[in-house]
Amino acid sequence: MIVRSIDNVGDWNFGKGRNDYKRLVDAIQQSVRTRLQSFLGDCFFAQTEGIDWFNLLGAKDTTELGLAISAIILNTPDVTKIENFSFNTDENRNVTFQYEIQTVYGTSTNSFQINLGVS
């Protein structure tokens, strides 16, 4: 798998030739992160992709949110298995993810935080 790399704010990187691309496990990590940041129905050509963050974030029972997150991870191309997975939310609508996944290229461990609140 090869994808164009993105910077901290989600913009594509240009100007460094082949260094502007991520490959193998790094590409899968970026794909998982990008897919987890997607809102349900936000993309006109993929209306069923993404997570229903508006309805699931802040609910007292986080089971449905956990299932939606794990489904996004498992349905990412080249991901074969979730070994470990956890997430936490806070009152500022920050979501922290930690996971270990098996891919066709090997094991990948990642943790990151996204802010889904309005600034």
C-alpha positions, 0 to 999 in steps of 0.5 A, a space after each residue: 500500500 502506498 498513500 500520499 503523506 499528510 501533515 499535522 493539519 491534514 494537508 497533502 505533502 508536496 515537493 519531496 518526490 517519493 518522500 511525500 508518500 507513505 508505504 506499507 505499515 505507515 500507509 495503513 496507520 495514516 489510513 486508519 487515522 484518516 478514516 477515524 476522523 471521518 464523519 458519517 455522510 460527510 463525503 458526497 461519494 461515500 455517504 455510508 463511510 465514517 463514524 456518526 460522531 454527532 450522535 455517538 460522542 457524549 453518550 453514556 453508553 460507549 458500546 456503540 461508539 466502540 463498535 463503530 470505531 473497531 469496524 472502521 479499523 477492521 474495514 481499512 484495507 490491509 488490516 487483518 486483525 485488532 490485537 488491542 484497542 481502547 479509546 477515551 473521550 473527555 468533556 472537550 470532545 477529545 477522543 484518544 485512541 490506542 490500538 495494536 493491529 495486525 496488517 498484511 505487512 506486520 504489526 502496527 501500534 499507534 496512539 493519537 488524539 483528535 479533537 471533535 469539538 468546535 473551537 
